[in-house]
Amino acid sequence: MTLSCTTNPKDAATFSGKITNIAQNAELRLFNKSGYEKIIEIKEDGTFEDTLKVAAGKYTFQIGQEYGFIYLQNGHQAHIKLDTEQFDNTLMFSGDDADKNNFIIANLLLPQTALPDDIFSKDEAGFDLAFKDLRKSYDSLKMAYPNLTDDFFIEYDEQFTLNQKLYKDYFLSKLELLEKFPKGTPSPLFTDYRNADGSKSSLTDFSGSYVYIDVWATWCGPCIAEIPALELLQNQFKDKNVVFLSVSIDQEKDFEKWLKMIEDKNLAGNQVIADNAWQSEFVKAYLIDGIPRFILLDPENKIVSADAPRPSDPTIIKMLNELLKAS
């Protein structure tokens, strides 16, 4: 039997790991908000190791399209183990700062596990109660790591407070939409928006069908991320009385870029571009200040939802099926 040991220089951190289901020629990108960046090669067997001179603190690592966080400090060792096909559920840390790193990932996932899926469908009292429960879960998580100091938790306490405000602001904006656009309200209209083929369309052209509107832009990453789910949704309802209408709010200078993306991605459905980007009357009428925004109308151009579920949310399938069944 051969025994070995590894030493870690006091002026550097050792970062290593074992990744399963790794793509060929994969690499790990490590970076932080201060501008530090390092590319680490991942071997064919999924292992990697590097010695890094770092400022103590939290870093982001990227493998493919997935991201994670890790605490690094000179003189310490940090090791990760994960399966890229179940990134969040399999990410585990060991080494000198294992408690810090396992707390970071557990805290990151806490809203997904502790907040109800329907939190934005609740009334204000229900929303506030849900966040009280989340706070209890957060405090319990901190207690599970007794070796971590109060100083370490300061950043995460502040982040919790900030996240609660962001969630509440978003919740209140949804309430405002619901109050201004209750179900059955006539939809704001648009007229003569340009199509990709050079013709023009107005919203009333689609009367007689349910209309699922996607307000997006070519520069919007979250919008692009919804395209695969939108295509699946279109295929699922291709023989039903549902029109899929994508309204781009790209600026005039990006008109050709919009056309090229439609061609390159072979985008289906009805593709139109708004007449004045963010300042288009249709966009302003719907109080759209962030995209993607999805809107669902009934065959009479009346609002079903001014803030409909995204294509990636299975709720939209249930909603459409119920509407079609009742019609």
C-alpha positions as CSV (number, residue, x, y, z in Angstrom):
1,M,0.0,0.0,0.0
2,T,1.3,3.4,-0.9
3,L,0.6,6.4,1.3
4,S,0.8,10.0,0.2
5,C,0.0,13.4,1.6
6,T,-0.4,16.8,0.0
7,T,0.8,20.1,1.4
8,N,-0.8,23.4,0.7
9,P,1.3,26.5,0.4
10,K,0.3,29.2,2.9
11,D,0.3,31.9,0.2
12,A,-2.1,30.0,-2.1
13,A,-5.4,28.1,-2.2
14,T,-5.7,24.6,-3.6
15,F,-8.9,24.1,-5.6
16,S,-9.7,20.6,-6.9
17,G,-12.6,18.5,-7.9
18,K,-14.2,15.5,-9.5
19,I,-16.9,16.2,-12.1
20,T,-19.0,13.4,-13.6
21,N,-20.8,13.5,-17.0
22,I,-18.4,16.1,-18.2
23,A,-18.3,17.3,-21.8
24,Q,-15.2,16.8,-23.9
25,N,-12.6,19.5,-23.6
26,A,-14.5,21.0,-20.6
27,E,-13.0,23.7,-18.5
28,L,-13.9,25.5,-15.3
29,R,-14.0,29.3,-15.2
30,L,-13.4,30.9,-11.8
31,F,-14.1,34.6,-11.2
32,N,-15.3,37.2,-8.7
33,K,-16.7,40.7,-8.7
34,S,-13.3,42.3,-8.3
35,G,-12.1,41.2,-11.7
36,Y,-10.2,38.0,-10.8
37,E,-10.6,35.3,-13.4
38,K,-8.9,31.9,-14.0
39,I,-9.6,29.1,-16.5
40,I,-8.9,25.6,-15.1
41,E,-8.6,22.6,-17.4
42,I,-10.8,19.6,-16.5
43,K,-9.2,16.3,-17.4
44,E,-10.9,13.6,-19.4
45,D,-11.6,11.7,-16.2
46,G,-13.4,14.7,-14.8
47,T,-10.8,15.7,-12.3
48,F,-9.0,19.0,-11.9
49,E,-6.6,20.7,-9.5
50,D,-5.0,24.1,-9.4
51,T,-3.1,26.3,-6.9
52,L,-4.4,29.9,-6.8
53,K,-3.3,33.1,-5.1
54,V,-6.6,34.6,-4.0
55,A,-8.1,37.2,-1.7
56,A,-10.2,35.4,0.8
57,G,-13.9,35.5,-0.1
58,K,-16.7,34.1,-2.3
59,Y,-16.0,33.2,-5.9
60,T,-18.2,32.1,-8.8
61,F,-17.3,29.0,-10.8
62,Q,-18.8,28.1,-14.2
63,I,-18.9,24.7,-15.9
64,G,-20.7,24.9,-19.2
65,Q,-23.9,26.8,-18.6
66,E,-24.1,26.0,-14.9
67,Y,-22.8,28.3,-12.1
68,G,-21.9,27.7,-8.4
69,F,-20.2,29.6,-5.6
70,I,-17.2,28.7,-3.5
71,Y,-15.3,30.3,-0.6
72,L,-11.5,30.3,-1.2
73,Q,-8.7,31.4,1.1
74,N,-4.9,31.2,0.8
75,G,-3.5,28.3,2.8
76,H,-6.7,26.3,2.5
77,Q,-7.9,23.4,0.4
78,A,-11.3,23.3,-1.3
79,H,-12.7,20.3,-3.2
80,I,-15.9,20.0,-5.1
81,K,-17.8,16.9,-6.3
82,L,-20.8,17.1,-8.7
83,D,-22.7,15.5,-11.6
84,T,-23.3,18.0,-14.4
85,E,-26.7,16.4,-15.2
86,Q,-27.9,17.2,-11.6
87,F,-25.7,20.1,-10.8
88,D,-27.5,21.7,-7.8
89,N,-28.6,18.5,-6.3
90,T,-25.2,16.8,-6.3
91,L,-22.8,19.7,-5.6
92,M,-20.9,18.9,-2.4
93,F,-17.8,20.5,-0.8
94,S,-15.0,19.2,1.3
95,G,-11.8,20.7,2.6
96,D,-10.9,23.4,5.1
97,D,-13.9,25.6,4.3
98,A,-16.5,22.9,3.7
99,D,-18.9,24.4,6.2
100,K,-18.8,27.8,4.5
101,N,-19.2,26.3,1.1
102,N,-22.0,23.9,2.0
103,F,-23.8,26.8,3.7
104,I,-23.5,29.0,0.6
105,I,-25.0,26.4,-1.7
106,A,-27.8,25.4,0.8
107,N,-28.6,29.1,1.2
108,L,-28.7,29.6,-2.5
109,L,-31.3,26.8,-2.9
110,L,-33.3,27.8,0.1
111,P,-36.0,29.9,-1.7
112,Q,-36.6,26.9,-4.1
113,T,-37.2,24.6,-1.2
114,A,-38.8,26.8,1.4
115,L,-41.0,29.2,-0.6
116,P,-44.3,27.9,-2.0
117,D,-44.6,27.6,-5.8
118,D,-47.7,29.8,-5.7
119,I,-46.2,32.6,-3.6
120,F,-46.9,35.3,-6.3
121,S,-50.5,34.1,-6.5
122,K,-51.2,34.8,-2.8
123,D,-52.7,37.9,-1.2
124,E,-50.3,40.2,0.6
125,A,-50.9,38.6,4.0
126,G,-50.1,35.2,2.5
127,F,-47.0,36.5,0.8
128,D,-45.7,38.0,4.1
129,L,-46.4,34.8,6.0
130,A,-44.5,32.8,3.4
131,F,-41.4,35.0,3.9
132,K,-41.8,34.6,7.7
133,D,-41.5,30.9,7.2
134,L,-38.5,31.4,4.9
135,R,-36.8,33.5,7.6
136,K,-37.3,30.6,10.1
137,S,-35.8,28.2,7.6
138,Y,-32.9,30.6,7.0
139,D,-32.2,30.9,10.8
140,S,-32.4,27.2,11.2
141,L,-29.9,26.8,8.4
142,K,-27.5,29.1,10.1
143,M,-27.8,27.1,13.4
144,A,-26.9,24.0,11.5
145,Y,-23.4,25.4,11.0
146,P,-22.3,26.4,14.6
147,N,-18.6,26.7,13.6
148,L,-19.3,29.6,11.4
149,T,-19.0,33.1,12.9
150,D,-21.4,36.0,13.0
151,D,-19.0,38.0,10.8
152,F,-19.3,35.3,8.1
153,F,-23.1,35.6,8.2
154,I,-23.3,39.4,7.8
155,E,-23.2,39.3,4.0
156,Y,-25.9,36.7,3.8
157,D,-28.1,38.4,6.4
158,E,-27.9,41.6,4.3
159,Q,-28.6,39.6,1.1
160,F,-31.7,38.0,2.7
161,T,-33.1,41.4,3.5
162,L,-32.4,42.7,0.0
163,N,-34.0,39.6,-1.6
164,Q,-37.1,40.0,0.6
165,K,-37.5,43.6,-0.7
166,L,-36.9,42.5,-4.3
167,Y,-39.5,39.7,-4.0
168,K,-42.0,42.1,-2.3
169,D,-41.5,44.8,-5.0
170,Y,-42.1,42.2,-7.7
171,F,-45.2,40.9,-5.9
172,L,-46.6,44.4,-5.6
173,S,-46.0,45.0,-9.3
174,K,-48.0,41.9,-10.1
175,L,-50.8,43.1,-7.8
176,E,-50.8,46.4,-9.7
177,L,-51.1,44.6,-13.0
178,L,-54.0,42.5,-11.7
179,E,-55.8,45.6,-10.5
180,K,-55.3,47.5,-13.7
181,F,-55.9,44.5,-16.0
182,P,-58.4,42.1,-14.4
183,K,-59.6,39.1,-16.3
184,G,-62.0,40.1,-19.0
185,T,-60.7,43.6,-19.5
186,P,-60.3,44.6,-23.2
187,S,-56.6,44.4,-24.2
188,P,-54.6,47.4,-25.3
189,L,-54.1,47.1,-29.1
190,F,-51.4,47.6,-31.6
191,T,-51.7,48.4,-35.3
192,D,-49.5,47.6,-38.3
193,Y,-46.5,46.1,-36.6
194,R,-44.0,44.8,-39.2
195,N,-43.8,41.1,-39.8
196,A,-40.5,39.3,-40.7
197,D,-41.8,38.8,-44.3
198,G,-42.4,42.5,-44.8
199,S,-46.2,42.5,-44.3
200,K,-48.0,44.1,-41.4
201,S,-50.2,42.8,-38.6
202,S,-52.5,44.3,-36.0
203,L,-53.6,42.5,-32.8
204,T,-57.2,42.4,-34.0
205,D,-56.0,40.2,-36.9
206,F,-55.8,37.3,-34.5
207,S,-59.4,37.7,-33.1
208,G,-61.2,34.4,-32.8
209,S,-58.3,32.6,-31.2
210,Y,-56.6,32.6,-27.9
211,V,-53.5,34.6,-28.3
212,Y,-50.3,33.9,-26.3
213,I,-48.0,36.9,-26.6
214,D,-44.3,36.8,-26.0
215,V,-42.7,40.3,-25.5
216,W,-39.0,39.8,-26.0
217,A,-35.8,41.2,-27.7
218,T,-32.7,39.7,-29.3
219,W,-30.4,41.1,-26.6
220,C,-32.5,39.5,-23.7
221,G,-30.8,36.4,-22.3
222,P,-33.8,35.2,-20.3
223,C,-36.0,35.7,-23.4
224,I,-33.7,33.5,-25.5
225,A,-33.7,30.9,-22.8
226,E,-37.5,30.5,-23.1
227,I,-37.3,29.8,-26.9
228,P,-37.0,26.0,-26.6
229,A,-39.9,25.7,-24.2
230,L,-41.9,28.1,-26.4
231,E,-41.3,25.9,-29.4
232,L,-42.5,22.8,-27.5
233,L,-45.6,24.7,-26.4
234,Q,-46.3,25.7,-30.0
235,N,-46.0,22.1,-31.1
236,Q,-48.2,20.9,-28.4
237,F,-51.0,23.3,-29.4
238,K,-50.4,23.5,-33.1
239,D,-53.8,22.0,-34.0
240,K,-55.7,24.0,-31.4
241,N,-57.3,27.4,-31.4
242,V,-54.2,29.1,-30.0
243,V,-52.1,31.7,-31.8
244,F,-48.5,32.3,-30.7
245,L,-47.4,35.9,-31.2
246,S,-43.9,37.1,-30.5
247,V,-43.5,40.9,-30.2
248,S,-39.9,42.1,-30.4
249,I,-39.1,45.4,-28.7
250,D,-35.7,45.6,-30.5
251,Q,-34.7,49.1,-31.6
252,E,-34.9,50.1,-35.2
253,K,-31.1,49.9,-35.6
254,D,-31.3,46.1,-34.6
255,F,-34.0,45.3,-37.2
256,E,-31.7,43.2,-39.3
257,K,-30.4,41.5,-36.2
258,W,-34.0,40.6,-35.4
259,L,-34.6,39.2,-38.9
260,K,-31.3,37.2,-38.7
261,M,-32.2,35.6,-35.3
262,I,-35.6,34.6,-36.7
263,E,-33.9,32.9,-39.6
264,D,-31.0,31.4,-37.7
265,K,-33.2,29.9,-34.9
266,N,-36.0,29.1,-37.3
267,L,-38.5,30.8,-35.0
268,A,-42.0,29.7,-35.5
269,G,-45.3,31.4,-34.7
270,N,-46.1,35.0,-35.7
271,Q,-43.1,37.3,-35.5
272,V,-43.7,41.1,-35.3
273,I,-41.6,44.0,-34.2
274,A,-43.0,46.9,-32.1
275,D,-43.0,50.3,-33.7
276,N,-40.9,52.1,-31.0
277,A,-39.2,49.6,-28.8
278,W,-39.8,50.3,-25.0
279,Q,-41.7,53.4,-25.9
280,S,-44.3,51.6,-28.0
281,E,-47.8,52.4,-26.9
282,F,-48.7,48.7,-26.6
283,V,-45.6,48.1,-24.3
284,K,-46.3,51.2,-22.1
285,A,-50.0,50.4,-21.9
286,Y,-49.2,47.0,-20.4
287,L,-46.7,48.6,-17.9
288,I,-43.9,46.4,-19.3
289,D,-40.6,47.4,-17.6
290,G,-38.9,44.0,-17.9
291,I,-38.8,41.1,-20.4
292,P,-39.7,38.5,-21.2
293,R,-43.4,39.2,-20.5
294,F,-46.1,36.8,-21.6
295,I,-49.7,37.9,-22.1
296,L,-52.7,35.7,-22.7
297,L,-55.8,36.9,-24.5
298,D,-59.2,35.3,-25.3
299,P,-60.7,35.1,-28.7
300,E,-62.4,38.5,-28.2
301,N,-59.1,40.2,-27.4
302,K,-59.9,40.4,-23.8
303,I,-57.3,39.7,-21.1
304,V,-57.0,36.3,-19.6
305,S,-53.7,37.2,-17.9
306,A,-51.6,40.3,-18.3
307,D,-48.7,38.4,-16.8
308,A,-49.1,34.9,-18.0
309,P,-46.9,31.9,-17.0
310,R,-43.7,31.5,-19.1
311,P,-43.5,28.6,-21.6
312,S,-41.1,26.8,-19.2
313,D,-43.8,26.9,-16.5
314,P,-46.1,23.8,-16.8
315,T,-48.9,26.0,-15.5
316,I,-49.4,27.5,-18.9
317,I,-50.2,24.1,-20.4
318,K,-52.9,23.5,-17.8
319,M,-54.3,27.0,-18.3
320,L,-54.5,26.6,-22.1
321,N,-56.1,23.2,-21.8
322,E,-58.7,24.4,-19.4
323,L,-59.6,27.4,-21.6
324,L,-59.9,25.3,-24.7
325,K,-62.0,22.7,-22.9
326,A,-64.4,25.4,-21.7
327,S,-64.7,27.1,-25.0
